[in-house]
């Protein structure tokens, strides 16, 4: 399976650092609030359960999690809207930006500015997305052939070992079922969510291009309304 690039790993590590100073809680709260539209009981809403797990892994306080869930019933709260933008970064790599916003007139200019100021550009809808496939992605602690076979037997499409963990890929409709099957086997699940996985990756071996690309990705990721950033870049340059 293509696509779990070094940026994805760096992004997860950055999220952990950000969470320690509270910067990520707004993003996590928005994800929970959106997931809660499908039902506020996590035992009946797997999307909400996974969003809560992600928030807890980032040490988000329980009170914050509950406030995000309660936002669904709060008629005075501004309605959140999910909008996905597409763009290109240095090296002509594709970028998909998922946002959750209560004001699209604020979010689009911020996304455009983050791209353009750092050498990227906004793209027309569909011009980048076809290079990606929506997949379930589960991060499982552990490695080895035995674990790989166990994961595949649970219904996963594929898995790849990375830094002592297994990155597990599923069809998007099978994410919850595979996650449950792995958990029931006693495996430690660190993360489980839907992602845009590139069908193939573009190697970025030039250090200058890689540095410019990382500036674009970080600028997008730092926007409050941005929930997730995906790229088909595989940064192999030493930066």
CORMO-V38946 format. One record per residue. N is the residue number from 1. RES is the residue in three letters. SS is DSSP state (a for helix, b for strand, c for the rest). PSI is psi in degrees with one decimal (999 if undefined). BURIAL is + if it has 9 or more other C-alpha atoms within 8 Angstrom, else -. Layout:
n->N res->RES ss->SS psi->PSI burial->BURIAL
n->N res->RES ss->SS psi->PSI burial->BURIAL
//
This chain:
n->1 res->UNK ss->c psi->127.6 burial->-
n->2 res->UNK ss->c psi->156.9 burial->-
n->3 res->UNK ss->c psi->-14.4 burial->+
n->4 res->UNK ss->c psi->85.8 burial->+
n->5 res->UNK ss->c psi->173.8 burial->+
n->6 res->UNK ss->a psi->-31.3 burial->-
n->7 res->UNK ss->a psi->-40.5 burial->+
n->8 res->UNK ss->a psi->-42.8 burial->+
n->9 res->UNK ss->a psi->-46.5 burial->+
n->10 res->UNK ss->a psi->-39.4 burial->-
n->11 res->UNK ss->a psi->-44.2 burial->-
n->12 res->UNK ss->a psi->-42.7 burial->-
n->13 res->UNK ss->a psi->-40.3 burial->-
n->14 res->UNK ss->a psi->-38.4 burial->-
n->15 res->UNK ss->a psi->-38.6 burial->+
n->16 res->UNK ss->a psi->-43.6 burial->+
n->17 res->UNK ss->a psi->-45.6 burial->-
n->18 res->UNK ss->a psi->-39.5 burial->+
n->19 res->UNK ss->a psi->-32.0 burial->+
n->20 res->UNK ss->a psi->-25.8 burial->+
n->21 res->UNK ss->c psi->9.9 burial->-
n->22 res->UNK ss->c psi->-1.6 burial->-
n->23 res->UNK ss->c psi->-23.2 burial->-
n->24 res->UNK ss->c psi->-11.4 burial->+
n->25 res->UNK ss->a psi->-33.9 burial->+
n->26 res->UNK ss->a psi->-44.2 burial->-
n->27 res->UNK ss->a psi->-45.3 burial->+
n->28 res->UNK ss->a psi->-40.0 burial->+
n->29 res->UNK ss->a psi->-39.8 burial->+
n->30 res->UNK ss->a psi->-40.2 burial->+
n->31 res->UNK ss->a psi->-41.4 burial->+
n->32 res->UNK ss->a psi->-45.6 burial->+
n->33 res->UNK ss->a psi->-40.6 burial->+
n->34 res->UNK ss->a psi->-43.3 burial->-
n->35 res->UNK ss->a psi->-34.8 burial->+
n->36 res->UNK ss->a psi->-13.5 burial->+
n->37 res->UNK ss->a psi->-26.7 burial->-
n->38 res->UNK ss->a psi->6.5 burial->-
n->39 res->UNK ss->c psi->137.6 burial->+
n->40 res->UNK ss->c psi->0.4 burial->+
n->41 res->UNK ss->c psi->109.9 burial->-
n->42 res->UNK ss->c psi->-21.7 burial->+
n->43 res->UNK ss->c psi->-18.6 burial->-
n->44 res->UNK ss->c psi->-7.1 burial->-
n->45 res->UNK ss->c psi->98.3 burial->+
n->46 res->UNK ss->a psi->-32.4 burial->+
n->47 res->UNK ss->a psi->-41.9 burial->+
n->48 res->UNK ss->a psi->-41.9 burial->+
n->49 res->UNK ss->a psi->-41.9 burial->+
n->50 res->UNK ss->a psi->-36.3 burial->+
n->51 res->UNK ss->a psi->-38.7 burial->+
n->52 res->UNK ss->a psi->-41.2 burial->+
n->53 res->UNK ss->a psi->-43.8 burial->+
n->54 res->UNK ss->a psi->-41.8 burial->+
n->55 res->UNK ss->a psi->-42.2 burial->+
n->56 res->UNK ss->a psi->-36.7 burial->+
n->57 res->UNK ss->a psi->-26.6 burial->-
n->58 res->UNK ss->c psi->10.7 burial->+
n->59 res->UNK ss->c psi->32.3 burial->-
n->60 res->UNK ss->c psi->129.4 burial->+
n->61 res->UNK ss->c psi->146.2 burial->-
n->62 res->UNK ss->a psi->-34.8 burial->-
n->63 res->UNK ss->a psi->-38.2 burial->-
n->64 res->UNK ss->a psi->-40.4 burial->+
n->65 res->UNK ss->a psi->-45.1 burial->+
n->66 res->UNK ss->a psi->-37.9 burial->-
n->67 res->UNK ss->a psi->-38.1 burial->-
n->68 res->UNK ss->a psi->-40.4 burial->+
n->69 res->UNK ss->a psi->-42.4 burial->+
n->70 res->UNK ss->a psi->-18.6 burial->+
n->71 res->UNK ss->c psi->-27.1 burial->+
n->72 res->UNK ss->c psi->-39.1 burial->+
n->73 res->UNK ss->c psi->-7.9 burial->-
n->74 res->UNK ss->c psi->104.6 burial->-
n->75 res->UNK ss->c psi->-20.5 burial->-
n->76 res->UNK ss->c psi->-13.8 burial->-
n->77 res->UNK ss->c psi->141.9 burial->-
n->78 res->UNK ss->c psi->135.6 burial->-
n->79 res->UNK ss->c psi->134.6 burial->-
n->80 res->UNK ss->c psi->142.8 burial->+
n->81 res->UNK ss->b psi->134.1 burial->-
n->82 res->UNK ss->b psi->122.8 burial->-
n->83 res->UNK ss->b psi->133.2 burial->-
n->84 res->UNK ss->b psi->127.9 burial->-
n->85 res->UNK ss->b psi->157.0 burial->+
n->86 res->UNK ss->b psi->148.1 burial->+
n->87 res->UNK ss->b psi->176.5 burial->+
n->88 res->UNK ss->b psi->144.6 burial->+
n->89 res->UNK ss->b psi->179.5 burial->+
n->90 res->UNK ss->a psi->140.6 burial->+
n->91 res->UNK ss->a psi->9.2 burial->-
n->92 res->UNK ss->a psi->28.2 burial->-
n->93 res->UNK ss->b psi->149.3 burial->+
n->94 res->UNK ss->b psi->144.6 burial->+
n->95 res->UNK ss->b psi->133.1 burial->+
n->96 res->UNK ss->b psi->130.9 burial->+
n->97 res->UNK ss->b psi->114.4 burial->+
n->98 res->UNK ss->b psi->131.2 burial->+
n->99 res->UNK ss->b psi->157.9 burial->+
n->100 res->UNK ss->b psi->115.8 burial->+
n->101 res->UNK ss->b psi->151.9 burial->+
n->102 res->UNK ss->c psi->7.8 burial->-
n->103 res->UNK ss->c psi->92.2 burial->-
n->104 res->UNK ss->a psi->-23.8 burial->-
n->105 res->UNK ss->a psi->-18.5 burial->-
n->106 res->UNK ss->a psi->-40.8 burial->-
n->107 res->UNK ss->a psi->-46.3 burial->+
n->108 res->UNK ss->a psi->-48.4 burial->-
n->109 res->UNK ss->a psi->-36.5 burial->-
n->110 res->UNK ss->a psi->-41.4 burial->+
n->111 res->UNK ss->a psi->-45.1 burial->+
n->112 res->UNK ss->a psi->-45.2 burial->+
n->113 res->UNK ss->a psi->-43.8 burial->-
n->114 res->UNK ss->a psi->-36.6 burial->+
n->115 res->UNK ss->a psi->-55.8 burial->+
n->116 res->UNK ss->a psi->-41.7 burial->+
n->117 res->UNK ss->c psi->-19.2 burial->-
n->118 res->UNK ss->c psi->20.6 burial->+
n->119 res->UNK ss->c psi->13.6 burial->+
n->120 res->UNK ss->c psi->-171.5 burial->+
n->121 res->UNK ss->b psi->151.8 burial->+
n->122 res->UNK ss->b psi->150.2 burial->+
n->123 res->UNK ss->b psi->158.6 burial->+
n->124 res->UNK ss->c psi->149.5 burial->-
n->125 res->UNK ss->c psi->130.5 burial->-
n->126 res->UNK ss->c psi->-15.3 burial->-
n->127 res->UNK ss->c psi->-17.3 burial->-
n->128 res->UNK ss->c psi->-36.2 burial->+
n->129 res->UNK ss->a psi->-29.8 burial->+
n->130 res->UNK ss->a psi->-14.7 burial->-
n->131 res->UNK ss->a psi->-1.3 burial->+
n->132 res->UNK ss->b psi->160.4 burial->+
n->133 res->UNK ss->b psi->135.5 burial->+
n->134 res->UNK ss->b psi->120.0 burial->+
n->135 res->UNK ss->b psi->156.8 burial->+
n->136 res->UNK ss->b psi->133.7 burial->+
n->137 res->UNK ss->b psi->122.9 burial->+
n->138 res->UNK ss->b psi->131.6 burial->+
n->139 res->UNK ss->b psi->119.2 burial->+
n->140 res->UNK ss->b psi->132.8 burial->+
n->141 res->UNK ss->b psi->131.6 burial->+
n->142 res->UNK ss->c psi->173.6 burial->-
n->143 res->UNK ss->c psi->176.4 burial->+
n->144 res->UNK ss->c psi->159.5 burial->-
n->145 res->UNK ss->a psi->-37.3 burial->-
n->146 res->UNK ss->a psi->-42.1 burial->-
n->147 res->UNK ss->a psi->-39.8 burial->+
n->148 res->UNK ss->a psi->-46.4 burial->+
n->149 res->UNK ss->a psi->-38.6 burial->-
n->150 res->UNK ss->a psi->-41.4 burial->-
n->151 res->UNK ss->a psi->-44.4 burial->+
n->152 res->UNK ss->a psi->-36.7 burial->+
n->153 res->UNK ss->a psi->-22.6 burial->-
n->154 res->UNK ss->c psi->-2.8 burial->+
n->155 res->UNK ss->c psi->6.3 burial->+
n->156 res->UNK ss->c psi->152.6 burial->+
n->157 res->UNK ss->c psi->-37.8 burial->+
n->158 res->UNK ss->b psi->168.0 burial->+
n->159 res->UNK ss->b psi->151.7 burial->+
n->160 res->UNK ss->b psi->138.7 burial->-
n->161 res->UNK ss->b psi->135.5 burial->+
n->162 res->UNK ss->b psi->116.0 burial->-
n->163 res->UNK ss->c psi->45.9 burial->-
n->164 res->UNK ss->c psi->10.9 burial->-
n->165 res->UNK ss->b psi->162.9 burial->+
n->166 res->UNK ss->b psi->124.2 burial->+
n->167 res->UNK ss->b psi->113.3 burial->+
n->168 res->UNK ss->b psi->133.5 burial->+
n->169 res->UNK ss->b psi->136.0 burial->+
n->170 res->UNK ss->b psi->161.6 burial->+
n->171 res->UNK ss->b psi->145.7 burial->+
n->172 res->UNK ss->a psi->-32.0 burial->+
n->173 res->UNK ss->a psi->-14.6 burial->-
n->174 res->UNK ss->a psi->0.2 burial->+
n->175 res->UNK ss->a psi->-51.9 burial->+
n->176 res->UNK ss->a psi->-41.8 burial->+
n->177 res->UNK ss->a psi->-43.6 burial->-
n->178 res->UNK ss->a psi->-42.0 burial->+
n->179 res->UNK ss->a psi->-45.5 burial->+
n->180 res->UNK ss->a psi->-43.3 burial->-
n->181 res->UNK ss->a psi->-41.2 burial->+
n->182 res->UNK ss->a psi->-40.9 burial->+
n->183 res->UNK ss->a psi->-38.6 burial->+
n->184 res->UNK ss->a psi->-21.1 burial->-
n->185 res->UNK ss->c psi->1.9 burial->-
n->186 res->UNK ss->c psi->10.9 burial->-
n->187 res->UNK ss->c psi->148.5 burial->+
n->188 res->UNK ss->c psi->112.8 burial->-
n->189 res->UNK ss->b psi->119.8 burial->+
n->190 res->UNK ss->b psi->-25.0 burial->+
n->191 res->UNK ss->b psi->148.4 burial->+
n->192 res->UNK ss->b psi->120.1 burial->+
n->193 res->UNK ss->b psi->165.6 burial->+
n->194 res->UNK ss->b psi->136.9 burial->+
n->195 res->UNK ss->b psi->162.0 burial->+
n->196 res->UNK ss->b psi->112.5 burial->+
n->197 res->UNK ss->b psi->125.3 burial->+
n->198 res->UNK ss->b psi->140.6 burial->+
n->199 res->UNK ss->c psi->-29.6 burial->+
n->200 res->UNK ss->c psi->159.7 burial->-
n->201 res->UNK ss->c psi->153.9 burial->+
n->202 res->UNK ss->b psi->117.8 burial->-
n->203 res->UNK ss->b psi->131.0 burial->-
n->204 res->UNK ss->b psi->97.0 burial->+
n->205 res->UNK ss->c psi->-14.8 burial->+
n->206 res->UNK ss->c psi->125.1 burial->-
n->207 res->UNK ss->a psi->-40.8 burial->+
n->208 res->UNK ss->a psi->-44.4 burial->-
n->209 res->UNK ss->a psi->-40.5 burial->+
n->210 res->UNK ss->a psi->-42.0 burial->+
n->211 res->UNK ss->a psi->-41.3 burial->+
n->212 res->UNK ss->a psi->-41.6 burial->+
n->213 res->UNK ss->a psi->-43.6 burial->+
n->214 res->UNK ss->a psi->-34.6 burial->-
n->215 res->UNK ss->a psi->-41.1 burial->+
n->216 res->UNK ss->a psi->-49.5 burial->+
n->217 res->UNK ss->a psi->-41.5 burial->+
n->218 res->UNK ss->a psi->-39.3 burial->-
n->219 res->UNK ss->a psi->-41.3 burial->+
n->220 res->UNK ss->a psi->-45.2 burial->+
n->221 res->UNK ss->a psi->-26.0 burial->+
n->222 res->UNK ss->c psi->-10.4 burial->-
n->223 res->UNK ss->c psi->134.3 burial->+
n->224 res->UNK ss->c psi->-35.1 burial->-
n->225 res->UNK ss->c psi->-13.0 burial->+
n->226 res->UNK ss->b psi->126.0 burial->+
n->227 res->UNK ss->b psi->-46.0 burial->+
n->228 res->UNK ss->b psi->148.2 burial->-
n->229 res->UNK ss->b psi->130.4 burial->+
n->230 res->UNK ss->b psi->146.0 burial->+
n->231 res->UNK ss->b psi->156.0 burial->+
n->232 res->UNK ss->c psi->18.1 burial->+
n->233 res->UNK ss->b psi->140.2 burial->+
n->234 res->UNK ss->b psi->101.9 burial->+
n->235 res->UNK ss->b psi->106.0 burial->+
n->236 res->UNK ss->c psi->-9.4 burial->-
n->237 res->UNK ss->c psi->151.0 burial->+
n->238 res->UNK ss->c psi->103.0 burial->-
n->239 res->UNK ss->c psi->999 burial->-
//
